[in-house]
Amino acid sequence: MTEETEAIRTVAGLMVLSARTAPKARGVDEIKTKIVTDIELKKLADEMVAFGERKSVSFFIRDGSCMAMSDACVLIGVRGAAAVGVNCQGCGFLSCQDFLDAYARRDDTSTPFAGPNCIIRIADLGIAVGSAVKTAQVHNVDNRIMYSAGVAARSLGWLDDCTSVYGIPLKGSGKNIFFDR
């Protein structure tokens, strides 16, 4: 392991801390995280490519190639089926109970993200992801938020009860691998 790779793993831990301590609706934490390295990182990259090939989505294949060159990946997901209980109708239903009933009735679990989702929980996810990438930026670690990595993580059964997951691959090198792809 290089000094840069060791530093990346430290920053990944700090990113998870940033996601954990980010503000949450009503102070209830429905965020889950996972740091992926080594063999799991290869497995994630391979699943991204395989998903892209199965679904004919070329950016999954491109992103999988970037993931394979990464030093680590931080996964951040949310339990979006955990209604906040304010009946805001942001999910498209008249009440949180209607939302929960619709979630219980869903029959397609093969979609990239499970829905419907509580919009407030999704906002919590966005804040957690933003806090994590801010931490990576402060420490000069190249990163990119990837929908594709989150889909692959869910496909692998990681962060099992999360309805929505994003991945943030990390790299410490002289050239940012996530741009000019």
Residue, then its C-alpha position, 0 to 999 in steps of 0.5 A: m500500500t502506498e502512502e497515498t492509498e493509506a491517506i485515502r483510507t483515512v480520508a474515507g473514514l473522515m468522509v463516513l464521519s461527515a455523512r454520519t454527523a450531517p444534519k438529519a430531519r427530526g434528528v433521526d439518522e436513517i443513513k448507512t455507510k460502507i467503505v469499500t477497498d481491495i477485493e470488494l472494490k474490484k467486485l463493485a467495479d465488475e458489477m458496475v460493468a456487468f450492469g451496464e452490459r446487461k442494461s446497455v447503459s454505457f456510462f456504467i461501463r465507463d464508471g466501472s473502469c474508473m472504479a477499478m482504478s480507484d483507491a477506495c469508495v465510500l458508499i452512502g445510502v438512506r432508508g428512504a422508506a422510513a417516513v418522517g411523519v409530517n404528511c408533507q406530500g413530497c413523495g406524491f402521496l396524501s399522507c405518510q401512511d399512504f406512502l408507507d402503504a404504497y411502499a409495502r405494495r410495490d412488486d418490482t424490486s429489480t429497479p436500480f433504486a427502491g421506491p417510493n421514497c420519503i423526499i425528506r429522507i432523500a434530502d438527508l441523503g443529499i446532505a450526507v453525500g455533500s458533507a462527505v465530498k466536502t471532506a474529500q475536497v478539503h483533503n485534496v482527494d479526487n472524487r466523483i459522486m456516482y449513481s452507477a456505483g450506488v446501483a451496483a452496491r444495491s445489486l450486490g446486496w450491500l447497505d441492504d435496507c437502503t432504498s437509494v445509494y450513491g458511491i463516491p470513488l476516491k483516488g490520490s494521483g497526479k491526474n484526476i481519473f474522474f474527468d476527461r474520461 
